[in-house]
Structure formats: structure tokens, C-alpha cells
Amino acid sequence: MTGRAQTPSVVADDEIVRRFQETGDHECFAELFARYRKKVYFACHAFYSDGGAAEDATQETFLRAYEKIHLFDGGDFCGWLMRIARNIWV
């Protein structure tokens, strides 16, 4: 025993996405939402000065991600979300 506290293992985004794609388990998408909602919101807030518009864009980002997640084939999930958010803004 080393005396160091063990950190809990964190499941990688790719694994959570794969589980959701295979099973449709909404808990998986809820985990992704919990991980990235603030980051997406702050990115949207940079696009829109209005907090309400940023909230709407955040919601739309996750809705589109949910609808198109079958197209995600690995890589940077957060980056993929940010591209969706930017496309909503454009």
C-alpha cells in the first residue's frame, strides 16, 4: 500500500458515447451533458451577449448532438459539441 488516496476512474467520453450509440441508455447522454453543459454555455455566451440566448443555444447544441450522436465516430467529443454550438451561432 502506497499511502496515496486512489482517484476514482473516470470513464472516457468515447466509451460513454459508444454505450449510448449501442444501447440508447439516456444515463450516458445525461453524463455527457453534465460534463459539458457549462463549457458549452460559456462558449455560447461568448457568441451571444444575452444570457437567455446563450441558454437557448446551449439547449439547441445538446438537442442536435443527441439527434446526431450516431454520426460521432470518436475523437474530441467536446470539440464536436463546440462545432455544433458555433454552427448554431453562424
Residue pairs with C-beta under 8 A, 6 or more apart in sequence:
11 31
13 32
13 35
13 77
13 78
14 74
14 75
14 77
16 28
16 31
16 32
17 28
17 32
17 69
17 72
17 74
17 77
19 25
19 28
20 26
20 28
20 29
20 32
20 69
21 69
21 70
21 72
29 66
29 69
32 65
32 77
33 62
36 77
36 78
36 81
37 58
37 62
39 78
39 81
40 58
40 61
40 62
40 81
40 82
40 85
41 54
41 55
41 58
43 82
43 85
43 86
44 53
44 54
44 55
44 57
44 58
44 61
44 85
44 88
44 89
45 51
45 54
47 54
47 57
47 85
47 86
47 89
48 54
48 57
48 89
57 85
57 88
57 89
58 85
60 88
61 81
61 84
61 85
61 88
62 81
64 84
64 88
65 80
65 81
65 84
68 84
72 80
